[in-house]
């Protein structure tokens, strides 16, 4: 199969029929074999009924339904698990992403050798309350990750199949899939300028709480990417340094006690040193426990393999 199109959705009943027909026209015109995987993230309208109807009339349409709203990352993860195409395309269900971009994205993966291609909505048809935080977010991601993409959060992306099978998205991690892919060893990440359409139906699911979640998830993904397989390097290193600083301070204070006859308990540094020693031991133990948990993970080394003959 050439392409799997994964589409997470939430209350998009007005746009699903047009989107499905649009994708079919593009694929048939290009002669590409495909499947469409709709992931209903807890819709309360008739979205799922429409997906059921599509699946009954077309075997290329698949559907997954959540019991309640779990978020876009969970929807993408479930769609990725079921994707069988050589190239996996993700796009939003609100008709703001154009299926006409799919053939070019497909060729960039298959012919130009990219592991992943991210869309770039240079001209966006969204309110300022959404575009301004997005610019700040993208600038921060470029600075932290070193990946030169203009639009990390664009829903229209293309992946080589092995990329989406090698990463796990959860929480709000869908924004950081390029970072996850790079850390998993897929370094050829490209970008394509794509057309962005105004929303025709429904309302945006964007909320200001996503800014806080996005920041916390950025910290998480950078930490896990660097220390997820070796937590002792971070916790053990920080704990050892803190323990040594506290120990040296305590020894210094004790020496002053006997040489200068200075009382221990009257010095705030004495108590700070004890706190540093205790925290150092706790951090070291946290790293040690993390290593034990990681060592017993049954699939801790599955991500090493790229190909096998």
Buried (B, 14 or more C-beta within 10 A) or exposed (E): BBBBBBBBBBBBBBBBEEBBEBBBEBBEEBEBEBBBBBBBBBBEEBBBEBBBBBBEEEEBBBBBBBEEBBBBBBBBBBBBEBBEBBBBBBBBBBBBBBBBBBBEBBBBBBEEEBBBBBBBBEEBEBEEEBEEBBEEBBEBBBEBBEBEBBBBBBBBBBBBBBBBBBBEBBBBBBBBBBBBBBBBEBEBBBBBEBBBEEBEBBEEBBEEEBBEBBEEBBEBBBEBBEBBBBBBBBBBBBBBEBBEBBBEBBEEBEEBBEEEEEEEEEBEEBEBBEEBBEBBBBBBEBBBEBBEEBEEEEEEEEBEEEEEE
